[in-house]
Amino acid sequence: MSRNANLTSVDDALAHLLSQARPLTGTEPVALTAALGRVLGEDITVPLNVPPADNSAVDGYALRYDDIDPERTMAVSGRIPAGHAAAPLAPGSAARIFTGSEVPPGADTVVMQEQVEVVSDGIRIGGEQRRGQNIRRCGQDLRQGERALSRGTLLRPQELGLLASLGIAEVQVIRRYRVAVLTTGDELVEPGMPLAPGQIYNSNRFTLLGLLEQADCDVVLCETLRDEREATGQALLAAAQAADLVITSGGVSVGEEDHVRAVLESQGDLSLWRLAIKPGKPLAFGGLAGTPILGLPGNPAAVLVTFLVVATPFIRHCQGRTTPRRPAEQLPAAFSIEKPSIRREFIRARKEWLDGAAQVTAYPNQSSGVLSSACWADGLAMIPEHTVVSPGDTISYYSFSDLME
């Protein structure tokens, strides 16, 4: 890997992580009502034409185009409500038809009701008509035997609707990715408990639990570790044996009490440490007992940023997701950066509108310990290495929702 001042670039780090990601192969059946947000575990072949028969796109009258004569009255020989089989059309007549109703045999055109005058003995057709108009053809959406959806597709509401249109009530989805979360530090106290001098509340645990839930992962273990080398090693091994991925926060910097990195070096494998990213430089990646270990920094904002930028693509790849991350929006900056950094910076920011035009504003305090900045923000502005920014310069902006895709 190329390094800059002993730091691994974000691009090289992502390439390395994705090269180590092993997509899940196991699947499980779920009802369509429980499939939202899951990843499809099988190709879906169309079992029947959609729609299964020609049907009307409007409320109106079904008829033969060659029978249209503006000078004569056409008899109405039938009525076809949606959901009822259509009888063959009587020659020279029309049938009252409704949106979604099957077009009767013998008809090749539907005239919308707004272009029809109803008279005592039938109807009169006005306006210009075209042969075949206002008919949704059999198989217009999907044809029997073709592939409707591919394995690896994220099931959104529209995919659920498509599956339902095929009559599918249950699908195979990739099993959930199992993640263990270990937060480290003697100073950490759970919310609801009193704080002693030198202690802080464990915010990282809840940030990570929320992110993993949004990422459709199962958290199989969640513990807080004391700053003890032997206990850290035992906890990491137990977590590795229980999960597909272990995520830690803290313990990967250069301090004497940062034991996660030391355990990986001595008992497992440490293949990545220290990224050219701001915030989040002390990030580590390795393995223990055949399970990947992703060591995130301890500062709260750095945990959020590194999870979104580094962990999410790794998890998505392991989940079998085939959809690439959305490209960044290119928007003008409403802030400045006068001192370039050797690290790629991800600024807590939000998109705002001024005189009808979008721009990106930045939270004034970008300290890695200021989590309130992320509550104010709705995304991250990416500033490349060695780059200064002046107001009006075009920058890359990712919304939080896009980063979770």
Protein Blocks (a to p, Z undefined) as FASTA:
>chain_A
ZZeehiacfklmmmmmmmmpccdfbdcdddfklmgoiacfbdcddfbdcdfbdcdfbdcd
dddfklpcfkbccddfbdcdehiacddddehiacdddehiacdehiabdcdfklcccdfk
lccdedjddehiaiacehklpcghiafbdghiacdfklmmmmmmnopabdcddddddddd
ddedjkbccehiacdehiacdfklmmmmmmmmmnopacfbdcdddddfklmmmmmmmmmm
mpmbdcdeehiambfklmklmmmmmmmccfbghiabdehklgcdddeehiacddddfbfk
lmmmmmmmmmmmmmmmmnopabdcddddddddfbdcfbdcfbdcddddddddeehiacdd
ddfblcfklmklmmmpgbdcdddehiacdehiacddddfklmmZZ
